[in-house]
């Protein structure tokens, strides 16, 4: 799976979820065709019967609603017109909605949008909790921008990143400094910084008095950060050539989330960042913004028995809403429930009719990223033959015609072409066929539209609000942070992918199951260690999960990732982990209507049980060894070399077959070292393969791990095998803590090292193989011949990097027909007893 290289946002790059989307396509648990529930069980039905059944139900009295998550403009147009004809309406809901950010933009500037952030242009970046490298608005866009922002440019300048939050996410681990604020106090820090920068609010318009009252001294106690540090941070932020501040993100959405986002918006405005690194005239139009208030209205209609049919598309609300919302019980009361899900989930378990949608790789569609940037989606392949699916747009067009409402197009493809004809006309295109073909070829159309909106002042707020820290309900003295998983997001629709389940979480390095993050000091005081099972309780529910001690979280906070706890999502995800949303109250933030995630306190009760963590983590410390050495910036610029630690002379194991150290200063011109070429090599003048990883740009996102599994048919082994140390990943993302201190603000140093086969010039694994299964090719590759391998594992014993993987069992699934199509036909599928590695 690869991205579109012509797309200006992704540049052809993908995150782990993007690479794993192939497993959604070939998911062996996908519905084989339309299904109807009869006598409590789902039975196959033809598409003709299914569409007629839906048409008949929609002809009955009562309201008929369509509940959906994300959809492109052409598909949403079909939804709106279809529901209008049947007297219903569309309800939209995004679990990870940035509704508070959108409302803050409207209050500040009258722009009811999510702004566009350009991290690449910033030389000083502050995140007040937004995990922009994991699950925020556009992780691929922001990861590319951050890599450029934080690397050394042609002028020898390197951007600076400060993270302000109660817990270090993967984004936070990439920061240069960390301010571990008290839960929910980011608003105060942002306003205090604005106070320093704007000279007590002189250019803050209607917010002058508010900013004037929030001096660093006044907020120091409430935030847990000294006034001097806040003042210094504000000065560094304002003195940077370009800067940018980001809000709290979904994990930090508390009861005053709109005020928190507004405070960050004010900070960007008084610093002069609007129009330079943050844009409201070209907003992000595909951002998730639909909150919980509409869901509350829907459930009110259900309680009044006025709903006849509820159609659910691209959403799994039974799972993604807190159990305290009562949505599951409400859905059970709806007379007729229709799901367009392509695979089972907790919502389809209650559906009366299932009309399986096609995967996006099998479908037509479009999207609008910004007002000036359109994207066109076309099928990349024929539909997978084992699944009789149909695009939802085609289903609704057919059903509408059966009901006597002709929407003007026979197929969704025709509808899409008609709408893009209107786009071509608006752009002054005279040859539509050429425009359409070029759009299909590139996948994107830049309209070049310019906005006339100029933001020169802050508007007076039109809604009453408070900038005080939020109140956390419930008993206990630990605040619960439920955060989106970097692997799954909320996990509602993508959890049945073994590549993601077995992908070590970038922060914890845990696979398959859930965990509770607790600071080591707090865990020690409670007598807890890694793997101890505890009961987490709130006023709304309780669950049991193992402890993982994490120095990157405050002692008064515990955290649990989303994405686990499924019971009807498929063979791979069922029974793995817990769903922490069931600990939360179902509460909409008053101003924005967004679902509140950071709002309750918990009690942690130890049990006498343990669960071994299914983790690939080794040591978190380098133990004074130069495993991930750092170079001071002035060294790169020709200044004085600053030695890091006292590890002695740098040595490489190269001489005499790779077992005798050879002293070196590590300069490129020193290589190849003495004894580094052992075996038959080709002409030294001929090219040899090599790969370089820029560790200064590596964020630890682990997308390379999933991409490698996909490309090389690397099998998954399951939780028990990973726990035994038998994981099969060819790429291992190691993470080392150098400086992590949650007790006070200060420098942060967390280092990432993608560990793969080094293809050693004088590889220790080669001479010990008795059957010559591993050898060195003339062009520099340490290769593995699978059909020669007899499984002695001598090579693994001799590998100093521990990157060889052994098939202890028959891990590759050879029975599921759809999974056979998933595999790369150019790479051998390995069997039991065979060693494998990056090759």
ZAVO-724082 format. One record per residue (C-alpha): residue number from 1; z, x, y. Coordinates in steps of 0.5 Angstrom, whole numbers, plus 500, padded with zeros to 3 digits. Example, Ala and Ser with C-alpha at 12.3 -4.5 7.8 and 13.67 -1.06 7.14 Angstrom:
<sites>
SITE|num|Z|X|Y
SITE|1|516|525|491
SITE|2|514|527|498
</sites>
This chain:
<sites>
SITE|num|Z|X|Y
SITE|1|500|500|500
SITE|2|498|503|507
SITE|3|498|500|514
SITE|4|492|499|518
SITE|5|491|506|522
SITE|6|487|502|528
SITE|7|494|498|529
SITE|8|497|501|536
SITE|9|504|499|534
SITE|10|504|502|526
SITE|11|499|507|527
SITE|12|498|506|519
SITE|13|505|507|517
SITE|14|510|502|513
SITE|15|517|502|512
SITE|16|520|501|505
SITE|17|520|494|505
SITE|18|512|494|507
SITE|19|511|499|501
SITE|20|515|494|497
SITE|21|511|488|498
SITE|22|506|490|493
SITE|23|512|488|488
SITE|24|512|481|492
SITE|25|505|480|490
SITE|26|506|482|482
SITE|27|513|479|482
SITE|28|513|477|474
SITE|29|517|471|477
SITE|30|512|468|481
SITE|31|511|460|480
SITE|32|505|460|475
SITE|33|502|454|479
SITE|34|505|447|483
SITE|35|511|444|479
SITE|36|515|438|480
SITE|37|522|436|478
SITE|38|522|431|472
SITE|39|529|429|469
SITE|40|532|435|472
SITE|41|527|441|470
SITE|42|521|443|473
SITE|43|514|442|470
SITE|44|507|444|471
SITE|45|503|439|475
SITE|46|495|440|477
SITE|47|494|441|485
SITE|48|490|435|485
SITE|49|496|431|483
SITE|50|501|435|487
SITE|51|497|434|493
SITE|52|497|427|492
SITE|53|504|426|491
SITE|54|506|429|497
SITE|55|501|425|501
SITE|56|504|419|498
SITE|57|511|421|500
SITE|58|509|422|507
SITE|59|506|415|507
SITE|60|513|412|506
SITE|61|518|410|512
SITE|62|523|415|515
SITE|63|522|422|518
SITE|64|518|428|515
SITE|65|520|435|518
SITE|66|517|442|516
SITE|67|522|447|516
SITE|68|519|454|517
SITE|69|521|461|519
SITE|70|515|466|521
SITE|71|508|464|522
SITE|72|502|466|525
SITE|73|499|462|531
SITE|74|493|459|527
SITE|75|498|457|522
SITE|76|503|454|527
SITE|77|498|450|530
SITE|78|496|447|523
SITE|79|504|445|522
SITE|80|504|442|529
SITE|81|498|438|528
SITE|82|500|436|521
SITE|83|507|434|523
SITE|84|505|430|529
SITE|85|500|426|525
SITE|86|506|424|520
SITE|87|511|422|526
SITE|88|515|429|524
SITE|89|516|435|527
SITE|90|517|443|526
SITE|91|524|446|525
SITE|92|524|454|526
SITE|93|529|458|524
SITE|94|530|466|524
SITE|95|536|468|520
SITE|96|536|475|524
SITE|97|534|471|531
SITE|98|534|475|537
SITE|99|536|469|541
SITE|100|541|472|545
SITE|101|536|477|548
SITE|102|531|472|549
SITE|103|536|468|553
SITE|104|539|474|557
SITE|105|532|475|559
SITE|106|531|468|562
SITE|107|537|468|566
SITE|108|536|475|569
SITE|109|529|474|571
SITE|110|526|467|569
SITE|111|522|470|563
SITE|112|524|466|557
SITE|113|521|472|552
SITE|114|524|478|548
SITE|115|522|484|552
SITE|116|517|490|550
SITE|117|521|497|549
SITE|118|518|503|549
SITE|119|523|508|546
SITE|120|517|514|546
SITE|121|517|514|554
SITE|122|525|515|555
SITE|123|528|522|555
SITE|124|535|519|555
SITE|125|536|513|550
SITE|126|543|509|549
SITE|127|543|503|544
SITE|128|549|499|544
SITE|129|549|497|537
SITE|130|541|495|536
SITE|131|539|498|529
SITE|132|532|499|531
SITE|133|531|504|526
SITE|134|533|499|520
SITE|135|532|492|522
SITE|136|531|490|529
SITE|137|525|488|533
SITE|138|520|493|530
SITE|139|523|498|526
SITE|140|516|502|525
SITE|141|514|502|532
SITE|142|521|504|534
SITE|143|521|510|529
SITE|144|515|512|531
SITE|145|517|512|538
SITE|146|524|515|537
SITE|147|521|521|533
SITE|148|517|523|539
SITE|149|522|521|544
SITE|150|527|526|540
SITE|151|523|532|539
SITE|152|521|538|543
SITE|153|515|536|548
SITE|154|511|541|551
SITE|155|515|543|556
SITE|156|521|544|552
SITE|157|525|538|553
SITE|158|528|534|548
SITE|159|531|527|549
SITE|160|538|525|548
SITE|161|541|519|544
SITE|162|547|516|545
SITE|163|550|510|540
SITE|164|555|505|542
SITE|165|558|501|537
SITE|166|564|500|532
SITE|167|560|502|526
SITE|168|555|508|525
SITE|169|548|504|522
SITE|170|543|509|520
SITE|171|540|509|527
SITE|172|547|511|529
SITE|173|547|517|525
SITE|174|541|519|528
SITE|175|545|519|535
SITE|176|547|526|539
SITE|177|553|522|541
SITE|178|558|517|539
SITE|179|562|512|543
SITE|180|566|508|537
SITE|181|568|502|542
SITE|182|573|497|540
SITE|183|569|491|537
SITE|184|565|486|542
SITE|185|567|491|548
SITE|186|560|493|549
SITE|187|559|489|555
SITE|188|564|492|559
SITE|189|561|499|557
SITE|190|555|497|560
SITE|191|557|494|566
SITE|192|562|500|568
SITE|193|556|504|567
SITE|194|552|500|572
SITE|195|558|500|577
SITE|196|557|508|577
SITE|197|550|508|577
SITE|198|549|502|583
SITE|199|555|504|587
SITE|200|559|498|585
SITE|201|553|494|584
SITE|202|550|494|591
SITE|203|543|493|588
SITE|204|545|488|583
SITE|205|544|482|587
SITE|206|548|476|584
SITE|207|552|480|580
SITE|208|555|485|585
SITE|209|562|482|585
SITE|210|562|482|577
SITE|211|559|490|577
SITE|212|564|491|582
SITE|213|570|489|578
SITE|214|568|493|572
SITE|215|570|500|574
SITE|216|570|505|568
SITE|217|578|505|570
SITE|218|578|498|569
SITE|219|575|497|562
SITE|220|578|504|559
SITE|221|583|501|555
SITE|222|579|495|553
SITE|223|574|499|550
SITE|224|578|505|547
SITE|225|573|510|551
SITE|226|576|514|557
SITE|227|574|512|564
SITE|228|571|520|565
SITE|229|567|519|559
SITE|230|564|512|561
SITE|231|563|516|568
SITE|232|559|522|565
SITE|233|555|518|561
SITE|234|553|513|566
SITE|235|551|519|571
SITE|236|547|523|565
SITE|237|543|516|564
SITE|238|541|515|571
SITE|239|540|522|572
SITE|240|535|523|566
SITE|241|527|523|568
SITE|242|526|516|564
SITE|243|532|512|560
SITE|244|533|506|556
SITE|245|538|502|554
SITE|246|538|497|548
SITE|247|543|491|546
SITE|248|548|490|541
SITE|249|542|487|536
SITE|250|544|482|530
SITE|251|550|486|527
SITE|252|553|485|534
SITE|253|552|478|535
SITE|254|559|475|537
SITE|255|561|469|541
SITE|256|559|472|548
SITE|257|552|476|545
SITE|258|548|473|551
SITE|259|553|476|556
SITE|260|552|483|552
SITE|261|545|483|552
SITE|262|545|481|560
SITE|263|550|486|561
SITE|264|545|491|558
SITE|265|539|488|562
SITE|266|543|489|568
SITE|267|544|496|567
SITE|268|537|497|565
SITE|269|535|494|572
SITE|270|540|498|576
SITE|271|537|504|573
SITE|272|530|503|575
SITE|273|528|502|567
SITE|274|524|495|568
SITE|275|517|497|568
SITE|276|518|504|566
SITE|277|521|503|559
SITE|278|522|496|558
SITE|279|517|491|560
SITE|280|518|483|561
SITE|281|510|482|563
SITE|282|508|484|556
SITE|283|513|481|551
SITE|284|514|482|544
SITE|285|511|475|542
SITE|286|512|476|534
SITE|287|520|477|535
SITE|288|525|472|531
SITE|289|528|468|536
SITE|290|529|461|533
SITE|291|537|460|532
SITE|292|542|456|529
SITE|293|542|450|534
SITE|294|536|446|531
SITE|295|538|447|524
SITE|296|545|443|526
SITE|297|540|438|529
SITE|298|536|437|523
SITE|299|543|437|519
SITE|300|545|431|524
SITE|301|539|427|522
SITE|302|540|428|515
SITE|303|547|426|515
SITE|304|544|419|518
SITE|305|540|418|512
SITE|306|534|418|517
SITE|307|530|424|514
SITE|308|525|422|508
SITE|309|522|428|507
SITE|310|523|436|508
SITE|311|518|441|507
SITE|312|520|448|507
SITE|313|516|454|508
SITE|314|517|462|509
SITE|315|525|461|509
SITE|316|531|460|504
SITE|317|536|457|508
SITE|318|540|455|502
SITE|319|542|463|502
SITE|320|541|465|509
SITE|321|546|460|512
SITE|322|553|461|511
SITE|323|556|456|506
SITE|324|560|453|511
SITE|325|554|450|514
SITE|326|554|445|509
SITE|327|546|446|509
SITE|328|546|446|501
SITE|329|550|439|501
SITE|330|546|436|506
SITE|331|539|438|503
SITE|332|541|435|496
SITE|333|542|428|500
SITE|334|534|429|503
SITE|335|530|424|498
SITE|336|524|428|497
SITE|337|524|436|498
SITE|338|518|440|498
SITE|339|518|448|498
SITE|340|512|452|499
SITE|341|515|458|496
SITE|342|511|463|491
SITE|343|517|465|487
SITE|344|524|462|486
SITE|345|530|462|490
SITE|346|536|458|492
SITE|347|532|453|496
SITE|348|527|452|491
SITE|349|533|450|486
SITE|350|534|444|489
SITE|351|526|442|491
SITE|352|523|436|488
SITE|353|516|439|489
SITE|354|514|446|489
SITE|355|507|448|492
SITE|356|507|456|491
SITE|357|504|459|497
SITE|358|499|465|497
SITE|359|502|472|498
SITE|360|499|475|505
SITE|361|495|480|501
SITE|362|491|474|498
SITE|363|491|470|505
SITE|364|488|469|511
SITE|365|492|469|518
SITE|366|493|472|524
SITE|367|499|474|529
SITE|368|500|475|536
SITE|369|504|482|538
SITE|370|503|482|545
SITE|371|499|478|550
SITE|372|494|483|550
SITE|373|494|485|542
SITE|374|492|480|537
SITE|375|491|482|530
SITE|376|487|478|524
SITE|377|489|478|517
SITE|378|484|477|511
SITE|379|485|477|504
SITE|380|485|484|501
SITE|381|484|482|494
SITE|382|482|476|489
SITE|383|488|472|488
SITE|384|493|475|482
SITE|385|490|471|476
SITE|386|496|469|473
SITE|387|499|465|479
SITE|388|495|459|481
SITE|389|497|459|488
SITE|390|494|456|494
SITE|391|495|458|502
SITE|392|499|453|505
SITE|393|494|452|511
SITE|394|489|449|506
SITE|395|494|445|502
SITE|396|496|441|509
SITE|397|489|440|511
SITE|398|488|437|504
SITE|399|494|433|504
SITE|400|492|431|511
SITE|401|485|428|509
SITE|402|488|424|503
SITE|403|492|421|509
SITE|404|486|419|513
SITE|405|488|424|518
SITE|406|482|429|519
SITE|407|484|436|522
SITE|408|477|438|523
SITE|409|477|443|518
SITE|410|476|443|511
SITE|411|479|450|510
SITE|412|484|454|513
SITE|413|479|460|514
SITE|414|474|455|518
SITE|415|480|453|522
SITE|416|482|460|523
SITE|417|474|462|525
SITE|418|474|456|530
SITE|419|481|458|534
SITE|420|478|465|534
SITE|421|471|462|537
SITE|422|476|460|543
SITE|423|479|467|543
SITE|424|472|470|544
SITE|425|470|465|549
SITE|426|476|467|553
SITE|427|474|474|553
SITE|428|467|473|555
SITE|429|464|474|548
SITE|430|456|472|547
SITE|431|455|474|540
SITE|432|461|471|536
SITE|433|459|473|529
SITE|434|459|481|531
SITE|435|466|480|535
SITE|436|468|476|528
SITE|437|466|482|524
SITE|438|468|487|528
SITE|439|475|484|528
SITE|440|475|484|521
SITE|441|473|491|521
SITE|442|479|493|525
SITE|443|484|488|524
SITE|444|486|488|531
SITE|445|483|486|538
SITE|446|486|488|545
SITE|447|484|483|550
SITE|448|486|488|556
SITE|449|489|482|559
SITE|450|493|484|565
SITE|451|500|481|567
SITE|452|501|479|575
SITE|453|509|478|574
SITE|454|513|483|578
SITE|455|520|484|577
SITE|456|523|486|583
SITE|457|530|483|583
SITE|458|535|479|579
SITE|459|536|472|579
SITE|460|542|468|580
SITE|461|545|466|573
SITE|462|544|458|572
SITE|463|549|458|567
SITE|464|556|459|566
SITE|465|558|465|562
SITE|466|564|470|561
SITE|467|563|477|561
SITE|468|570|478|557
SITE|469|570|481|550
SITE|470|570|475|545
SITE|471|575|472|541
SITE|472|575|474|533
SITE|473|578|468|529
SITE|474|582|468|523
SITE|475|588|472|520
SITE|476|588|479|519
SITE|477|587|485|523
SITE|478|580|488|521
SITE|479|574|485|524
SITE|480|568|483|519
SITE|481|561|486|521
SITE|482|556|483|517
SITE|483|550|487|518
SITE|484|542|486|516
SITE|485|541|491|510
SITE|486|536|497|512
SITE|487|533|495|505
SITE|488|532|487|505
SITE|489|534|485|512
SITE|490|537|478|510
SITE|491|535|479|503
SITE|492|533|471|503
SITE|493|525|472|501
SITE|494|525|480|498
SITE|495|531|481|494
SITE|496|527|481|487
SITE|497|524|487|488
SITE|498|527|493|484
SITE|499|524|498|488
SITE|500|528|496|494
SITE|501|534|494|489
SITE|502|534|502|486
SITE|503|532|505|493
SITE|504|539|508|495
SITE|505|542|505|502
SITE|506|540|510|507
SITE|507|547|510|509
SITE|508|552|509|503
SITE|509|547|512|498
SITE|510|549|506|493
SITE|511|544|502|489
SITE|512|543|495|486
SITE|513|550|492|488
SITE|514|554|490|494
SITE|515|560|494|497
SITE|516|565|494|503
SITE|517|565|499|508
SITE|518|572|502|510
SITE|519|575|508|514
SITE|520|578|513|509
SITE|521|584|513|513
SITE|522|585|506|513
SITE|523|583|506|505
SITE|524|588|511|504
SITE|525|594|507|508
SITE|526|592|501|503
SITE|527|592|506|497
SITE|528|584|505|496
SITE|529|579|509|493
SITE|530|571|509|492
SITE|531|570|504|487
SITE|532|576|500|487
SITE|533|575|492|487
SITE|534|578|488|493
SITE|535|578|481|495
SITE|536|575|480|502
SITE|537|578|473|505
SITE|538|577|469|511
SITE|539|578|462|513
SITE|540|571|460|510
SITE|541|571|464|504
SITE|542|572|470|499
SITE|543|569|475|495
SITE|544|570|481|491
SITE|545|566|488|492
SITE|546|568|495|491
SITE|547|570|500|496
SITE|548|566|505|499
SITE|549|570|509|504
SITE|550|566|511|510
SITE|551|568|516|516
SITE|552|562|512|521
SITE|553|566|506|522
SITE|554|572|504|526
SITE|555|579|504|522
SITE|556|580|496|525
SITE|557|573|494|522
SITE|558|570|493|515
SITE|559|563|492|514
SITE|560|558|489|508
SITE|561|551|489|508
SITE|562|547|483|507
SITE|563|542|482|502
SITE|564|546|481|495
SITE|565|549|475|491
SITE|566|543|471|489
SITE|567|543|467|483
SITE|568|536|464|483
SITE|569|531|469|486
SITE|570|529|472|480
SITE|571|530|477|474
SITE|572|532|483|478
SITE|573|536|480|483
SITE|574|540|475|480
SITE|575|547|477|479
SITE|576|547|483|484
SITE|577|552|484|489
SITE|578|555|479|494
SITE|579|553|474|500
SITE|580|557|476|506
SITE|581|554|470|510
SITE|582|559|466|506
SITE|583|565|469|509
SITE|584|562|467|516
SITE|585|563|460|520
SITE|586|557|457|521
SITE|587|557|457|529
SITE|588|552|457|534
SITE|589|553|462|540
SITE|590|554|457|546
SITE|591|548|460|551
SITE|592|543|462|546
SITE|593|544|457|540
SITE|594|543|464|536
SITE|595|547|464|529
SITE|596|554|468|530
SITE|597|555|474|525
SITE|598|561|478|528
SITE|599|566|473|530
SITE|600|572|473|524
SITE|601|577|477|522
SITE|602|579|478|514
SITE|603|584|480|510
SITE|604|583|486|504
SITE|605|587|485|498
SITE|606|587|490|493
SITE|607|586|488|485
SITE|608|587|493|479
SITE|609|580|493|478
SITE|610|575|498|479
SITE|611|567|498|479
SITE|612|564|505|479
SITE|613|559|505|485
SITE|614|552|506|483
SITE|615|550|511|487
SITE|616|546|518|487
SITE|617|550|521|493
SITE|618|553|528|491
SITE|619|557|532|496
SITE|620|557|529|503
SITE|621|559|536|506
SITE|622|554|543|506
SITE|623|561|546|504
SITE|624|559|552|509
SITE|625|552|553|506
SITE|626|546|553|510
SITE|627|543|547|506
SITE|628|540|543|512
SITE|629|541|549|518
SITE|630|540|547|525
SITE|631|537|551|530
SITE|632|539|551|538
SITE|633|534|549|543
SITE|634|535|555|547
SITE|635|533|559|541
SITE|636|526|555|540
SITE|637|525|557|548
SITE|638|526|564|547
SITE|639|534|564|549
SITE|640|540|567|545
SITE|641|540|565|538
SITE|642|546|561|536
SITE|643|549|562|529
SITE|644|551|556|526
SITE|645|558|557|522
SITE|646|559|564|518
SITE|647|555|563|511
SITE|648|553|571|511
SITE|649|546|573|510
SITE|650|540|568|508
SITE|651|538|569|501
SITE|652|532|567|497
SITE|653|532|567|490
SITE|654|525|570|489
SITE|655|526|577|485
SITE|656|525|578|478
SITE|657|523|571|476
SITE|658|527|567|481
SITE|659|534|569|479
SITE|660|535|575|484
SITE|661|537|574|491
SITE|662|532|577|496
SITE|663|535|578|503
SITE|664|531|575|509
SITE|665|531|572|516
SITE|666|527|566|514
SITE|667|521|568|519
SITE|668|515|565|516
SITE|669|511|572|516
SITE|670|517|574|511
SITE|671|513|569|506
SITE|672|511|570|500
SITE|673|517|574|499
SITE|674|518|580|493
SITE|675|517|577|486
SITE|676|515|570|489
SITE|677|508|570|485
SITE|678|509|570|478
SITE|679|503|567|473
SITE|680|496|566|474
SITE|681|494|565|481
SITE|682|487|564|484
SITE|683|484|568|489
SITE|684|489|569|495
SITE|685|483|568|500
SITE|686|482|561|497
SITE|687|486|555|500
SITE|688|493|553|496
SITE|689|496|546|497
SITE|690|503|546|501
SITE|691|507|540|505
SITE|692|511|541|511
SITE|693|517|536|513
SITE|694|519|536|520
SITE|695|527|535|519
SITE|696|528|534|526
SITE|697|524|528|526
SITE|698|526|525|519
SITE|699|531|519|520
SITE|700|533|518|513
SITE|701|529|511|513
SITE|702|527|513|506
SITE|703|520|510|506
SITE|704|518|516|503
SITE|705|522|514|497
SITE|706|519|507|496
SITE|707|512|510|497
SITE|708|513|515|492
SITE|709|515|510|487
SITE|710|509|506|488
SITE|711|504|511|488
SITE|712|506|515|482
SITE|713|508|509|478
SITE|714|516|512|478
SITE|715|520|507|474
SITE|716|526|503|476
SITE|717|532|504|471
SITE|718|537|499|473
SITE|719|544|499|475
SITE|720|548|502|469
SITE|721|543|508|468
SITE|722|543|510|476
SITE|723|551|510|475
SITE|724|550|514|469
SITE|725|546|519|474
SITE|726|539|517|470
SITE|727|536|515|477
SITE|728|528|517|477
SITE|729|526|517|484
SITE|730|522|523|485
SITE|731|524|524|492
SITE|732|532|524|494
SITE|733|534|523|501
SITE|734|541|527|502
SITE|735|545|526|507
SITE|736|551|531|510
SITE|737|556|530|515
SITE|738|557|535|520
SITE|739|561|532|525
SITE|740|563|524|525
SITE|741|570|522|528
SITE|742|571|515|529
SITE|743|578|516|533
SITE|744|574|518|539
SITE|745|568|519|543
SITE|746|564|525|542
SITE|747|558|529|539
SITE|748|555|527|532
SITE|749|552|531|527
SITE|750|549|527|521
SITE|751|543|531|517
SITE|752|538|529|513
SITE|753|534|533|507
SITE|754|529|530|503
SITE|755|529|533|497
SITE|756|523|534|493
SITE|757|520|539|488
SITE|758|519|545|492
SITE|759|513|547|487
SITE|760|516|554|487
SITE|761|512|560|487
SITE|762|516|563|482
SITE|763|519|557|479
SITE|764|525|558|474
SITE|765|523|551|470
SITE|766|516|554|468
SITE|767|518|560|463
SITE|768|523|556|459
SITE|769|518|551|457
SITE|770|517|552|450
SITE|771|510|548|450
SITE|772|507|550|456
SITE|773|508|543|459
SITE|774|510|545|466
SITE|775|506|551|469
SITE|776|503|554|475
SITE|777|496|552|477
SITE|778|492|557|481
SITE|779|492|553|487
SITE|780|499|553|488
SITE|781|502|547|484
SITE|782|508|547|479
SITE|783|505|541|475
SITE|784|507|537|469
SITE|785|503|535|463
SITE|786|506|529|460
SITE|787|503|529|453
SITE|788|505|536|452
SITE|789|512|535|454
SITE|790|517|534|448
SITE|791|523|533|452
SITE|792|527|539|451
SITE|793|530|539|458
SITE|794|530|546|459
SITE|795|526|545|465
SITE|796|531|541|468
SITE|797|537|545|467
SITE|798|533|551|470
SITE|799|531|547|476
SITE|800|536|549|482
SITE|801|534|543|486
SITE|802|535|538|481
SITE|803|529|534|482
SITE|804|526|533|475
SITE|805|527|527|472
SITE|806|528|525|464
SITE|807|526|518|461
SITE|808|532|517|457
SITE|809|529|510|455
SITE|810|523|507|455
SITE|811|524|505|463
SITE|812|517|503|464
SITE|813|516|495|463
SITE|814|510|495|458
SITE|815|510|487|457
SITE|816|510|483|464
SITE|817|502|482|465
SITE|818|503|482|472
SITE|819|506|489|473
SITE|820|501|492|469
SITE|821|496|490|475
SITE|822|501|493|480
SITE|823|501|500|477
SITE|824|496|506|480
SITE|825|491|507|475
SITE|826|490|514|477
SITE|827|497|516|474
SITE|828|500|516|467
SITE|829|505|511|465
SITE|830|511|516|462
SITE|831|514|514|456
SITE|832|521|515|453
SITE|833|523|523|452
SITE|834|518|525|457
SITE|835|520|529|463
SITE|836|517|528|470
SITE|837|517|530|477
SITE|838|513|530|484
SITE|839|507|533|482
</sites>
